[in-house]
Amino acid sequence: MAIDDPVQGADTPPTGLTTKKKASAEAGAKKAEKRPNSAPTTTWGAVRPLVLRLHFYAGLLIAPLLLVAATTGLLYSLSYQTEKIVYRQELSSPDSDRAAMLSQQVEAARAEHPDGKVTAVWPSSDDEESTRVLMTMPDSEESKSLAVFVDPHTAQIRGELDSYGSSGALPLRTWLSELHRHLHLGEPGRLYSEMAASWLWVVALGGLLLWIGRRRTSKRALLRPERGATGRRGTLTRHGSLGMWAATGFLLLSATGLTWSTYAGANIGAVQDQLGGATPVVSAELKSGESAGAGSGTHEGHEGHGGDSGPGGDHEGMDIGIDNALTAARQAGLDGPVSVKPPAEGTAYVVAQRDNQFPVRLDSVSVDPGTGLILDELRFADYPLLAQLTRIGIDAHMGLTFGLVNQLLLAALALSLILIIVWGYRMWWQRRPTQDRKLGVGKPMARGTWRKVPLSVLLPLIAAAALVGWFVPLLGITLVAFLILDAVLGAVARARSAT
C-alpha cells in the first residue's frame, strides 16, 4: 500500500544537482521517453509504472477517508469489552438458586413500560446473566428498541438501555458503530465509508503487487523491515513489510464492508440472489386451520396454559406461553443463547439461536402458539454456501465470529492501516525536492505510462476497470474524476511549458 516508491521516482531530480545538471537530466529523460527501444521488455515492467501512478493518487486522495475509517474501526473493535464494563449493572445478575419463569420476567418488563410492545426476548444463558426484553416504544427509531434487563432469579428490573440492531448493541457501541458507518451524518455520511471500502482493496492490492515486484537481495526483506535502513528507504521497508502482513485482512475488510454499503451492496445482493445465495428465513406463518385455538384434541396436553396471553398481548385464542415455546425449541435442539420472538396475528413463535462465534449456532424454529408443535425449522448447515460465507464474513467484520480474538485482530488491522498511511505520507514528504522548493512534495510517476502497456494487456485492463467501476459505483466515479483531474493538470502543465 505504498503511497510512493522512491525507486521509481525518476521524474524527481536528485537532491543536490545544480540547475544546469537538472536541466540536462530532464532533457535526457525526455529524449529517453521518445526512443522506440525504451519500452519495458516484460508485461510487469510495462504495467508497473501505471500501477504505481494509480497507487500514488489513490493513496494520496483516499487515504484520509481510510484513516478515518481505521481510527473509528479501532475504537469500535474495543467497544465490546468496554461495553461489558460500562453496563455490567444491566448485563449481569447476582447468582442465586431461585429461578423466575420467563413469562414473569417478560411481564415485569411490560409492567415497567405498558405502552411498549415486546418484539424479542433474550433469555439469560447462564446464572450470572440478565434476561433482555426488547421493546419498541412509540418514539423508537428504525432498527432501535428499548432493552429492559431483568434478573432471571427474582424478575426484578436491573436497568434499561437503548439497543440497536440484531447484535443488541448498547448506547456506547451504537454510537461508535454509527461514527464508523456514517460519522453521525445519516445516509449522506455513508458515502464516506463506502468510498473507503471501495478503494481499500485497490490500494492494498496495488501496494502488494508493487512490494512483491521489487528487487531485493533476500526473501526475508519481503516480510521484515530492512535492518539499518534509514530515511525514506527505511520508511518504505516498514510500510511495505507491514502491508504485506496485513493485505489479506484489508481485502477481507473491504469485501465484507461493501456487502452492506448503499450502492455496491445493492449490486452484491442482486448477484447473491441470482446465484441462489440469499439468506433463508424460517417460516412463521400459520396456515389456515392452524391458528391458535383451532381444533380440539390438540390442546389437551397443555391444560393450565390455554388461557395465557402471549407476550405480545394481541394474539387471539389459546397460547401455550413463552416458557413452553422455549421448551419446545430446546427439545428441537436449539441450545445456547437464543432469541424468542413472540407471535402476532397469524404468526407463530420464532426461536432462533444467536451464537455468532465459530462454530456458529444460528438454527431457528417456529413454534405453533396453540399446540406447541414445531411448524418449521431452519438449520444453518442448510443455508446456501454463499449465505453461510456472507454471514460469517459480516460477523467477522463486526468482531463477533471469534469473540475476543476477532476483536483484537480487528484492532491490529486498524492500527496497521493507520501506521501504513502515516508512513505513506511520510515517504511522500521525504521524496520532496529540497534544493529549490523546501515546501515541495514528492511527484508521482510521469504521465503517459499507459502508452507503454502492450495493447493485449491494456484493453483487458480497461474492460476490467469499466466492469468493476460499474459494479462498485463510487470506485468508478472517483476513478473517472481522478483521470479528468490528471488530464486537466497535464494540459495546464503543457500550456505553461509552451509559454
N, C-alpha and C positions, 0 to 999 in steps of 0.2 A: 504493500500500500504506500509506496514511496511517493511523496508529492514531487520529488525531483531526484534525478540520478546524475550526480556530478560527472560521472564518466562520459555521459553523452551530452554534456553541456558545451558542445563545440562552438555554439553561437556566442558564448560569453567570453570575451578576451581575458586571458590570464592576468591576474593582478601583477602590477609592476612593469608592464610593457610601456614603452614610450608611445606617444601619439602617432609617430611615424611608423613604428613597428606594428601598431594596431591596425593602421590603415592598410599596410602591406599584407597583414594576416587576413583581414577581411576581404581584400581583393583576391587573395589566393583562394579563400574559401568559396567566393562566388564563382571563380573560374572552375574550381573542382566540381561545383554543383552542375556546371554546364557540360562537363566531359561525359561522353556516352558510356565510357567504361567505368564510371564511378558508382554505378548502381550496385547494391549488395548482391552477393552471389548466392545467398540462401534465402528461403522464404522468410525465416525468422529474422534474418538480417534486414529484410525489406519491411517487415511488419513492425519490428521493434520500435523504430522512431515514431510510428503512428500511435502505437500503444502508449509510448512514453508521453507524447503530447496530450493525448486524451486523459491519461492518468494525472498529468500535471494540472490541467484545467479542472478536472473533476475533483481532485484533491483540494485544490485551492478554493474553489467556489462552493463545493458541497460540504467540505469538512466542518464549517461552523454548525451546520444542521446535525451532522453526525456527532459533533462534540456535545451538543445539547442533548441529543438522544442518548448518548453514552452516559452522561452525567445523571440525567433523570432515571435512566435504567439502572444505574448503580444504586441510587437511593431506593428504587423500588425493590431491587433484589434483597435489600437488607430489611425491608418493611415487615416480612413475615415473622421474623424473630422479634422484632421490635413490637409488633402488634401483640404478641403473647405477653410481653412485659407490661405494656401500657394498659391493656384491657384484661389483666389477669383477674380482676374482681368479677367481671362479667363472664369470662370464659371458663372459669374454674368453680368448683363447689367443694365444700368440705366432705371428706369421706364419711360414710355412715352406713349402718346396717339396714336402715329403713329404705323403702322404695315406694315412691308415689306412682300411681298409674299414669300413663302418658296422657290419657284424656283429662285427668285432673290438672296436669301441667298446662295443657292447652287452654283449659277453661280459666286457669289463673291468669294467663296472658290476655285472654278475651275480656275478662273482668277488668283488667287494668286499662284496656283500650276497647270499649264496647263498639266504637264506631269503625274499628278496623276489621278487615277481612283476612282470615288466615289463608295464605297461599301455599305454605310448606312448613313442615316441622322436621327439624334435625334432632332426633332423639340422642340423648347422651350415649356415647360409645364406650365410656368407662366410668368408674365410680367417682372420679375427680373432675369430670367434665360436665358442664351445664347443658341443659336442653335449649335449643334455639328455636323459637317460634317466629316465623317470618310473616309479617302482616303488611298489606297495602292500606295506606291511610288515604283519606280524601285528597290530601295535598301531596301525595307521593309522586316523585318524578319517575320518568320511564326507566326501567331496569333497576330501580331503587325501592327498598322496602324498609320497614322498621323491624329490627331484630329484638325480640324480648327474650332475655335469658332467664331460665327458670331452674331452680335447684331440683334435680331429679329425685332427691330424697324427701324433701318437705313440700315441694310445689310452691316455694316462696320465690318471689321475683328478686333476681340478683342485679338487674340493671337492664337498660335498653340502649341500643345504638343503631344508627343508620347502617344499612347493609347494601352492598352493590354487587350485582352480577351473580352468576352461578357459583363462583368460588366463595361467596359470602365475605367479600372484602369489607372491613370495618373502616370508620372515617379516615384514619391515618393512611392506610393502604389505598383507599379510594382516592384520596387527594393526590398521592404520589402517582397513582395509575393515570389519573386524568392529566397530571402535569406531563407525564411521559408521552401520553397519547395525543393530546392536543393543546398543551400549555394553558389549560383553562380558558381557551378561546372558543370552545364549542366546535361545531363542524368545520368552520374555516381553518381552525388550527390543526385539523387532521392532515391538511396538505403538507405540513412540515414533516410529520412522522412518515407519511407515505413517500415523500420525496427522499428522505433519508434512507428508508428501506429499499427504495427503487435503485439507488445508486451505491449502496453499501456493497452489494455483490460485485458490481462492475469495478469499483475501486479496489476491492480486495483481490479479485481475480486478476486484474491488470497488474497490481503490485506483486502478486505471487509469480506471474509469468516473468516479470522483469527481474525479480530477485533470483529465480531459478536459472534464468538465462544468462546471468552474469558470469564472467570468467573468474575462477577462484582456484587457489592452489590446493585446497583440501575440502573434503566434504564436510568437515567439522564447521567450516565457516558458513555453511548453509543454515545451520541451526543455532549457532552460538556467535555472539559478537566477537569481532576480531580483537585479539589481545594487543594492547599497546596502541591501537588506532586512536588518533586524536582528530580534532577539527571536524570538518564535515564528513570525512571518511568514517570516523568513529560514530558520528550520529547516524550515518547510513547503515552501518552494520547493526547497531541496536534496533533501528527502525525495521530493517529487513528481516532480521532473525526473529524478532518478536512477532512480526506479521506472518512469518512462516508458521509459527506455532499456533497462531490464533485464526488463521484464514478459514479453516473448516468451520469453526464456531461462528465466524462472521457470515459465511454463506448460509448456514442454517438459520441464524437470526434473521437475515434478510428474507429468506424464503417463507418462514413462518410469520414474520411480521406483515408480509404482503397479503397473507390469506385473509386478514380482517381489515385491510385497507379499503378505502371507498371505491376507487376505480379499478385498480389491478385486482382487488379482492373480488369484485363482481365478475371479472373475466375468469379468475381462477375457479370461482364457484360454478360458473357455467360449464367450464371444461370438466370439472369434477362430476357434475351431474351427467354430462354426456358420456363419461367413462363409467358410469354406474357406481360412483364413489360417494354419493350423498349419504349423510349420516341418517340411519333409520331411526324411527321413533316407535315406542311401544304403543299399541292401540288401546285407548281408554274409553272408547265409545261403547255405550250399552246398546245392544241390538234390541229390536222390537220384542217385547215379552220378557226381557232380562232386567228391566228396571227394578229398582228396589221395591219390594212389596209385591211383585208379580209372582204368581204361582202360589202353592200352598205348602206341600210337604217339605219343600227345600229349606224352610226356615226352622224346622223343629229342632235342629241341632244347636240353635243359638238362642234358646229361651233366656229371658232376662236381659237380652241386648236388643230385642226387636224394636223397642220404642226409643232407643238412644238417638239423639240428634247428632249428625256429623259435625265435625269441627267447622265446616263452612257455614253451618247454620241454615242453609237454604235447600237441603236435599229432602225431597218428599218421600214419604213411605219409610220402610224399615231400613235401619243402618246398623251394621254389626259393630261399628265404632272403630276408632283408630287403633286401639290396642289389638283387637282381633285381626285387623287388616295387616298390622305389622307382624303379628304371629304367623299369619298365612304366608307372608313374604319370606320370613325367616325359614319356614318349613320348605319353601321352594328353593332354598339355597342362597338367599341374599344375606350374607354375613357382613360383619364390619360396619363402618359408618354408612348410614343410609339417609335419604330424604323421603318424607311421606307427603304426597300432595293429596289433600282431601278432595272428595268428589263434589262436583257441581251438578246441575240438572243434566241428566242424560250421560254422565260420565262416571267412571269407576275411580277407586283409589289408585294412585300410581306410586309405587315404592321403587326407588332407584338407588343403587349404590353410588357413593360419591368419593371413593378412594382412588385418587388420581395417581398415586405413587406406583411405580412399576415394581412388580407386575400389577397392572391396574385391575380394580374391581368396579366395573361400570355396568353390571347387569341391571335389568329393570323388569318389573312385572306390573300388571294391572289386576286389581282385586275387586270382584263384584261386591258392592256395598250391601247387597241384600242377602247374599248366600255365603260370602267368604271364599268363593271359588276363584281360582286363577283364570282370568279371561284370556290373557295374552302374556307372553314372556319374550324378552329380547336379551340375548347374551352378547357380550362384547366380542366374543370369539366368532360370532356370526356376522359381525359388521363386515362390509367390503374392506379389502386390504387398504385401499386408498383412504377410506374413512378412518380406519384404525391409525394409520400413519399421521393423518391430519390431526386427530385428537391428541395423540401422544406428542406430536411436534409442537402444537399450540400450548399444551400444558408444560412442556419443557421450556418454551419461551417465557412462560409465566412463572417458572421456578417451582412447579408442582411435581413433575414426573419423578424426580429422585430426591425430593424433600430438601433437607439442608445442604446436601452435596450439590444438588442442582442450583440452589441459590448462591452458593459460594462460587460455582463455576461461572454463573452469570455475572457475579461481581468481578471475577477475574477477567472475563472477556470485556466488560465495560471499562475497567481500569486499563486493560491493554489497548483498547481503542483510543482512550484519552492520551496515553503515552505516545502511541504511534502518530496521532495527529499533531501533538506538540513537537515531536521530533521531525515530522514532515515540514512543518512551518519553520523550524529551526534550520533545516537544510536549505530551504528556500532563502532564508536570510543569510546563511553562510555563503551562498553562491553569488551574492551581490558583488558587483564591481566596486572596489574600494578606492580606485585612483581618482576618477573624475566625479563620481556621484556617490558620496558617502552614505546617502539615504536610499540608494537604489536597491533593487531586489533582483533575485535570480530570474533569468529568462527561460522560457520553455524551449523545447526542440524547435528548430527552424520550420517555417511554413513550407508547404509543398511536399511533405514527406509521403503523402498518399500517391503522388505521381510515380514514386519508385516501387510501389507494390505491383507485382505482376497482375495482369487483368484477370487471370484464372483464380487469383486469390481475392482481389479487390471486389469483384462482382458478388461472390458469395457473402463477403463481409457486409456489403451494402444491403443485400437482401436480408441477412440475419438481423442487422441493425434496424431495418424497417419493420420486420416482424416483431421483434422484441419491443420496439418503440410503440407499436400499435397495441400490443398486449399489456404493456406496462406504460400507460399514457403519460404519467408525469416524467418518466425517464425519457420518452420520445420527445415530449415538448421541450424539456430543458436541453436535450442534446441538440435539437434544431436551433434553439436560442444560442447555445454555445457556438455553433457553426456560423450563424449570422453575425454574432459579435466578433468572431475571429476574422470573418471576411471583411467587416467594416474596418476593424483595426488594421488589417493588411492594406486595404485601399487607402486609408489615411496615411500609413507609413510610406506607401509608394508615391502618393501625391507630394508628401514632404520631400522625398528624395528627388523628385523631378524638379522641384523648385529650388 
